Amino acid sequence: ARFRTAFERSPVALLVVDERGRFLDGNPALSRLFAIPEAEIRGMDWLALAERKLSEQLSARLVPPFPEETEPEVLEYLRSDGSLRHGLTQVCSITWPGTERAALVQITDVTDEVASEATARVLADQIDQVFTTSPIGMGLIGPDGNWTRVNRSLARFIGLIEADMAGGSPLDHIHPDDRDLVNRFAARALQ
């Protein structure tokens, strides 16, 4: 009774698959994730939810004997409404009433996180492109106060190449009379 309650209330999509790849049971979170009425889950084929390109990979995981446990992996799933979801998926072997062995599949919806990571990668690439190609001299200074990266324009302005500046102090390139002013400005900027 306790397992059933935990199974039903879990926010993680849970399903039990038999050795033929048929759903024996699924929880309400699974129903919500895949937009499938709970009553239709039992008897459904596991691969019906998987993107075609991942069917081979998924079927390899669910071939008896089931693995004791797999490493979590983000897989793509096609919902009944045609939309694509990303799920952090892990499979482990269990015993289930009426079967010799079954697999418990846990799927955490990470679609929003995957989209955010993709957006962050695009933005990072765009920022890197601007940094690299800018005609304006730019440099990044690490917590130790030294250059972590400079662009070609800054290196040319100083009369060096980027590699020669890496790890050095920006103060090495400031006139001694101006270093105190630059230090005060940097301290204010970092507050």
Disulfide bonds with the S-S distance in Angstrom:
none
